[in-house]
C-alpha cells in the first residue's frame, strides 16, 4: 500500500487538501495501490471539558458551550437516568452479597458500572476495554469459579460477543447476568447504538432467561431477581432515558418469579388483549384509555419475561378475548415469535370448537430508524399509543367486532 502521514486530523483544511490530492493521484494513475492515510486527532479538540473527559462528551450538541443561566435550571430536578437506577440497585445487592462483581467493556459511565466501582473498587469491578467477546468469556470464567458476574453491555454491542454467549456461557449453563442497556431506540445515537435485535438473537438460545423492565420499579425488582438466579444465564434489558419519576422505588425489592407476568389493566368485555413486554407498557395503557372512547374495554398485560414465557397468561388472554396484540421494542423473531409459538401449540389459532383468535404483532419495522428524538423515532416505528389503537381497531374489525368511531378521534392508520 501507499502510506501518507501522519497528518493533523483536527486541521480541516489540511485534511481536505490531502484527500483531494490522493483522489487526484489515483485518477491520474500516479497511485495504483491502496492508500494508508494516517490521521492523528485530539479528542474534543478546542473544547477543554471534552479534552479532559476521556469517557464522555464524544459528540457536539446544540448550545453545548453556552453559559447556563438561572432560567436554564429546572425548578424540580428531573428523574434519575435508568442507568443510575440500575447501578444503585446493583450496589445494594452487592452490599448484601460479596460474590457479586461487575464487568464493563470500556463503558463504565454509560452502563453505570462506574458507580459500582466507586463503591467497591477494582477488586470487584473489571473494565476489559473495547473487547465485548473477552467480557463475555471472562464473565463465564468468573461464574464457573463461583462468583456472580453482572456483565453490563449495551444491547447493540453484545452482538460482538454472540459466539461467546452461546458457547462459553449458555452451553455450559453458567449463571452470568447480562445487563443490556440501551434496549430499543436510542434517539440521537441512531441505528448503530439501537438495541433492536437482542430478543431475537437471545430468545433462540436454550436455557436463557430473559426479562424486560417496564419502569424503574420493575428494573429494581429485576436486578434483585437475577441476582438470586444461580442455575441459568439471565439477561435483563432496559431502555435509554430517565425514569418516569412517579413511582416509588422499592426499598425491599421483590423476587419476580421467572415466567410469570402480570395484568396491568383488566378489560370488561373480552374484546381485545394487549400483551406488552418492556417499556412500551405505558403506551399500551394510553391506547387502552383511548379505546374506551370507542366503547372498547381492553385488557393490558405485562409479560415481564420473554423466556420463560408465561404460557398460562397467554392462554387465558387467548381464551378470554377475541383479539390479541403483542407490543415489543425489538425486530421480528423476538417476543412475538415466542407468543405465536405458544398460541400455535395451544391450538388457539386453529378455530376448532371456537372462533380462532385474531392475533397481531407490533415490533420494529424491517428498516433502520434514523437519528431523532426518541418519541419521534417511536412515531416512525409506529409503536406509540395512536398506532396501538389503530392496530387494535383493525384486529377487532377482522374479528367481527363493530366499533363506533367518532370523527373527532385522532387515530393513526394501521
C-alpha positions in Angstrom: 0.0 0.0 0.0 0.9 3.7 -0.3 1.5 5.4 3.1 0.6 9.0 3.7 1.0 10.8 7.0 0.8 11.3 9.8 -1.3 14.4 9.3 -3.2 16.6 11.8 -6.8 15.4 11.6 -8.0 18.4 13.5 -6.9 20.8 10.8 -9.8 20.5 8.4 -8.1 22.5 5.6 -5.1 20.2 5.5 -7.2 17.0 5.8 -9.4 18.0 2.8 -6.4 19.0 0.7 -4.6 15.7 1.4 -7.8 13.7 0.5 -8.2 15.7 -2.7 -4.5 15.1 -3.7 -4.8 11.4 -3.1 -8.0 11.2 -5.1 -6.4 13.1 -8.0 -3.3 10.9 -8.0 -5.5 7.9 -8.3 -7.4 9.4 -11.2 -4.1 10.4 -12.9 -2.7 6.9 -12.5 0.2 8.1 -10.3 -1.0 5.8 -7.4 -2.2 2.3 -8.4 -2.3 0.7 -5.0 -4.4 1.0 -1.7 -3.6 4.1 0.3 -2.9 4.0 4.0 -3.8 7.5 5.3 -2.5 8.1 8.9 -4.5 10.8 10.7 -3.9 12.0 14.3 -6.6 13.7 16.2 -7.2 15.0 19.7 -10.5 14.1 21.4 -12.6 17.2 22.0 -10.1 19.4 20.3 -10.8 23.1 21.0 -13.2 22.4 23.9 -11.4 21.9 27.2 -14.1 20.0 29.1 -14.3 17.4 26.3 -10.5 17.1 26.2 -10.4 16.4 29.9 -13.2 13.8 29.8 -12.0 10.6 28.4 -15.3 8.7 28.8 -17.9 11.3 27.7 -18.5 14.4 25.6 -17.9 12.4 22.4 -20.5 14.4 20.3 -21.4 18.0 19.9 -24.9 19.0 20.9 -26.6 22.4 20.1 -25.7 25.1 22.6 -23.3 22.8 24.3 -20.9 25.5 25.4 -23.3 28.4 26.2 -23.1 29.6 29.8 -26.0 28.4 31.9 -28.5 31.0 33.3 -31.0 30.8 36.1 -33.8 30.1 33.6 -31.9 27.0 32.4 -32.1 25.4 35.8 -35.3 23.4 36.1 -37.5 24.2 39.2 -37.6 20.5 40.1 -34.7 18.1 39.3 -35.5 15.5 36.6 -36.0 11.9 37.4 -32.7 9.9 37.5 -31.4 8.1 34.5 -32.4 4.4 34.3 -28.7 3.6 34.2 -28.3 5.1 37.7 -31.4 3.3 38.9 -29.8 0.1 37.8 -26.4 0.9 39.2 -27.8 1.9 42.6 -29.9 -1.3 42.7 -26.8 -3.4 41.8 -24.8 -1.7 44.6 -27.5 -2.6 47.1 -27.5 -6.2 46.0 -23.7 -6.3 46.1 -23.6 -4.9 49.6 -25.6 -7.9 50.7 -23.7 -10.5 48.6 -19.9 -10.3 48.3 -19.9 -12.7 45.4 -21.4 -10.1 43.1 -19.0 -8.4 40.7 -19.4 -6.2 37.7 -17.9 -6.2 34.2 -17.9 -3.5 31.5 -16.3 -3.2 28.1 -14.9 0.3 28.3 -18.2 1.9 29.2 -18.2 2.4 33.0 -20.1 5.7 32.7 -22.6 4.6 30.0 -23.5 1.4 31.8 -23.5 2.6 35.4 -20.6 0.3 36.3 -18.6 3.3 37.3 -21.0 3.9 40.2 -20.4 0.2 41.3 -16.6 0.8 41.0 -16.7 3.8 43.3 -18.4 1.8 45.9 -16.4 -1.5 45.7 -13.2 -0.6 43.8 -11.2 -2.6 41.3 -11.3 -5.8 43.4 -15.0 -6.4 42.3 -15.1 -4.3 39.1 -13.5 -5.2 35.8 -13.2 -3.0 32.7 -11.9 -5.2 29.9 -11.6 -2.4 27.3 -13.4 -2.4 24.0 -13.5 -6.2 23.9 -17.0 -7.5 24.4 -16.0 -11.0 23.3 -13.5 -11.1 26.1 -16.0 -9.6 28.6 -18.5 -12.4 28.0 -15.9 -15.2 28.3 -14.3 -13.5 31.3 -17.8 -13.4 32.9 -18.2 -17.1 32.2 -14.9 -17.9 33.9 -15.9 -15.9 37.0 -19.3 -17.7 37.1 -17.6 -21.0 36.8 -15.4 -20.0 39.8 -18.4 -19.4 41.9 -18.8 -15.6 41.6 -21.9 -13.8 40.4 -20.8 -11.6 37.5 -23.1 -8.8 36.1 -21.8 -8.3 32.5 -23.2 -4.9 31.6 -23.0 -4.2 27.8 -25.2 -2.1 25.5 -27.6 -4.3 23.7 -26.2 -3.5 20.3 -22.6 -4.3 21.4 -23.5 -7.7 22.8 -23.8 -8.7 19.2 -20.0 -8.7 19.1 -19.9 -11.3 21.9 -22.6 -13.6 20.5 -20.4 -16.6 19.8 -19.0 -16.4 23.4 -22.5 -16.0 24.7 -23.6 -19.3 23.1 -20.5 -21.4 23.6 -18.9 -20.1 26.7 -22.0 -19.2 28.7 -25.2 -20.8 27.6 -23.8 -24.2 26.5 -22.3 -24.6 30.0 -25.4 -23.1 31.7 -23.3 -20.7 33.6 -25.2 -18.1 35.7 -23.8 -14.9 34.0 -26.2 -12.0 34.4 -26.3 -9.9 31.2 -27.4 -6.3 31.6 -28.5 -4.9 28.3 -28.6 -1.1 28.5 -30.0 0.9 25.5 -32.6 -1.7 24.6 -34.9 -0.2 22.0 -34.4 3.0 20.1 -31.8 5.5 21.4 -32.5 8.9 20.0 -29.5 10.8 18.7 -27.1 7.9 18.9 -29.0 6.4 15.9 -29.2 2.9 14.5 -25.6 1.9 15.3 -26.5 2.1 19.0 -30.1 0.9 18.9 -30.9 -2.3 20.8 -33.2 -3.8 18.2 -32.2 -7.4 17.9 -31.3 -8.9 21.3 -34.7 -10.6 22.0 -34.3 -12.3 18.6 -30.7 -13.5 18.9 -31.0 -14.4 22.6 -34.5 -15.9 22.6 -33.4 -18.8 20.5 -30.7 -19.9 22.9 -31.6 -22.8 25.2 -31.6 -22.2 29.0 -31.5 -18.4 28.5 -33.8 -16.5 30.9 -34.7 -13.0 29.6 -36.7 -10.2 31.3 -37.5 -6.7 30.3 -38.4 -3.9 32.7 -41.5 -1.7 32.1 -40.4 1.0 34.5 -37.9 1.9 37.2 -39.6 -0.1 40.0 -39.6 -3.2 37.8 -36.0 -2.6 36.9 -35.0 -2.6 40.6 -37.0 -5.8 41.2 -35.5 -7.5 38.2 -31.9 -6.7 39.3 -32.8 -8.3 42.6 -34.4 -11.3 40.8 -31.5 -12.2 38.5 -29.0 -11.7 41.4 -30.8 -14.6 43.0 -30.8 -16.9 40.0 -27.8 -19.2 40.2 -28.6 -22.0 37.8 -29.2 -20.3 34.5 -27.7 -17.5 32.4 -30.0 -14.5 32.6 -30.5 -11.2 30.7 -32.2 -8.0 31.7 -32.9 -5.4 29.1 -33.9 -1.8 29.8 -34.1 1.4 27.6 -32.1 4.5 27.4 -33.5 7.5 29.2 -34.8 8.7 32.5 -37.1 7.0 35.0 -40.7 8.1 34.9 -40.3 9.7 38.3 -43.9 9.0 39.5 -43.1 5.6 41.1 -41.6 4.9 44.5 -38.6 2.6 44.2 -38.9 -0.5 46.3 -36.9 -0.3 49.5 -37.1 -4.1 49.7 -37.1 -5.4 46.1 -39.3 -8.4 45.2 -38.3 -11.6 43.5 -40.2 -11.8 40.3 -40.9 -15.5 39.5 -39.5 -16.3 36.1 -42.2 -17.0 33.6 -44.8 -15.0 35.5 -46.4 -11.9 34.0 -49.0 -9.5 35.4 -52.3 -7.9 34.4 -51.9 -4.2 34.4 -55.5 -3.4 33.3 -58.3 -5.9 33.1 -60.9 -5.3 30.5 -64.6 -5.8 31.0 -65.9 -7.3 27.8 -63.4 -9.8 26.5 -62.8 -8.0 23.2 -59.1 -7.4 22.9 -55.9 -8.0 25.0 -52.7 -6.1 24.6 -49.7 -8.0 25.7 -46.6 -5.8 26.2 -43.0 -6.6 27.2 -40.6 -3.8 28.2 -41.1 -0.1 28.4 -43.9 0.3 25.8 -46.3 -0.7 28.6 -47.4 2.9 29.3 -48.1 3.5 25.6 -50.3 0.3 25.8 -52.2 1.7 28.8 -52.6 5.0 27.0 -54.0 3.1 24.0 -56.4 1.3 26.2 -57.7 4.6 27.6 -58.3 5.9 24.1 -60.1 2.6 23.1 -62.6 3.3 25.9 -63.8 6.2 23.7 -64.8 3.6 21.1 -66.7 1.6 23.7 -63.9 -1.0 23.9 -62.6 -2.2 27.2 -59.1 -3.6 26.6 -57.1 -5.8 28.8 -53.4 -4.8 29.1 -50.8 -7.3 30.4 -47.1 -7.0 31.1 -45.3 -10.3 30.2 -42.2 -9.3 32.2 -40.4 -12.4 30.8 -39.7 -13.3 27.2 -38.2 -16.6 28.4 -39.6 -18.4 30.1 -42.9 -17.1 28.7 -45.9 -17.0 30.9 -47.9 -19.5 28.9 -50.8 -19.6 31.4 -51.2 -15.8 31.0 -51.0 -16.1 27.2 -53.6 -19.0 27.2 -56.0 -17.1 29.4 -55.7 -13.9 27.3 -56.3 -16.0 24.1 -59.3 -17.9 25.5 -61.0 -14.8 27.1 -60.6 -12.3 24.2 -61.5 -12.1 20.5 -58.2 -10.5 19.5 -54.7 -10.1 20.9 -51.8 -7.8 20.1 -48.2 -8.1 21.3 -46.1 -5.0 21.6 -42.3 -5.0 21.9 -39.2 -2.9 21.2 -37.4 -5.4 19.0 -37.3 -6.7 15.5 -39.0 -9.7 14.1 -38.3 -13.0 15.7 -38.4 -11.8 19.3 -41.2 -11.7 21.9 -44.0 -12.1 19.3 -42.4 -15.2 18.0 -42.4 -16.8 21.4 -46.1 -15.8 21.9 -47.1 -17.0 18.5 -45.5 -20.4 19.1 -47.3 -20.8 22.4 -50.6 -19.9 20.7 -50.0 -22.4 17.9 -49.1 -25.2 20.2 -52.1 -24.4 22.4 -54.5 -24.6 19.5 -55.7 -21.0 19.9 -55.3 -20.2 16.2 -56.9 -23.4 14.9 -60.6 -22.3 15.0 -61.8 -25.7 16.2 -64.8 -25.5 18.5 -64.5 -21.7 18.7 -63.7 -18.7 16.6 -60.0 -18.5 16.1 -58.2 -15.8 17.9 -57.2 -12.8 15.8 -53.5 -12.3 16.6 -51.4 -9.3 15.6 -47.8 -8.2 16.5 -46.2 -4.8 16.8 -42.4 -4.5 16.6 -39.7 -2.5 14.8 -40.2 -2.4 11.0 -37.7 -4.1 8.7 -35.6 -1.0 8.2 -33.2 1.2 10.1 -34.7 4.0 12.2 -32.6 7.1 11.8 -31.4 9.6 14.4 -34.1 11.7 16.0 -35.7 12.4 19.4 -36.9 9.1 20.9 -40.6 10.0 20.8 -40.3 10.8 17.1 -38.4 7.6 16.4 -41.2 5.6 18.0 -43.7 7.5 15.8 -41.6 6.5 12.8 -41.6 2.9 14.1 -45.4 3.1 14.7 -45.1 1.9 18.2 -46.8 4.8 20.1 -50.3 4.8 21.6 -52.1 6.0 18.5 -50.6 3.2 16.4 -51.6 0.6 19.0 -55.2 2.0 18.9 -55.2 1.7 15.1 -53.8 -1.8 15.2 -56.5 -2.8 17.8 -59.3 -1.4 15.7 -58.1 -3.2 12.6 -57.8 -6.5 14.6 -61.3 -6.1 16.1 -62.7 -5.4 12.7 -61.2 -8.6 11.5 -62.7 -10.4 14.5 -66.2 -9.1 13.5 -66.5 -6.5 16.3 -68.3 -3.4 15.3 -66.7 -0.2 16.5 -68.4 3.2 16.7 -65.7 5.6 15.6 -66.3 9.2 16.2 -65.0 11.7 13.6 -63.1 13.8 16.1 -60.9 11.0 17.4 -57.3 11.0 16.0 -56.2 7.5 15.1 -53.1 6.6 13.2 -53.5 4.4 10.1 -53.0 0.7 10.8 
